[in-house]
Amino acid sequence: MALLFGFYTVQVQAVFHKDLQLTSLVFHESMIYQLGESLTLEPNHPCLILVNHTKNTLTISDPTATHEHIELVVKGPTSGIQRLTIGTSIRVGCGEKCFYLR
């Protein structure tokens, strides 16, 4: 398994898989998390976030199944700050207007 890093605190756990170019994050509470030098994530509820660095997508889920939506503040290197309200268990894709990594 080609893991590049693992980060673990009471608030968040993060693991990056180098071969798949995926970062998996588990937020146990609302907090700001700096992912590398170019991406900052801040959900308002506990959630799971999967970042696909190859496809420039985020997949967000509410494992508690208690929230109708999650508000996510995303700060990318060129897109600035975006505040997203996302229905849980949906996939947010980035087409031409990708909001992170580029």
C-alpha positions, 0 to 999 in steps of 0.5 A: 500500500502506497500511503504517503501520510496519515494524520490523526487527532481527536477532531480529524483523521486523514490518509493519502494514497499515493498510487490512487491519488486519493485523500480520505478525511474523517471529520468528527467535528467542525474544524478547518483542515489544511490539506497540503499547501493548496486546499483548505476544507471546513465542514460545519458538521461531522462528515467523510470527505474523499478528495480525488486529486486526479479527477479534481472531485470531492465526495461527501457523506454524512455517516451519522445520517442526521443532517440534511446538508453539510456546509463546506468552506473550500479554499483553493489556490486560484479559486479563492474561498467558496461556501457550498451547501451540499445535500449529503451522500451526493458527489460534487464534481468539478468540471471547468470550474473546479474549485480546488487543486488548480 
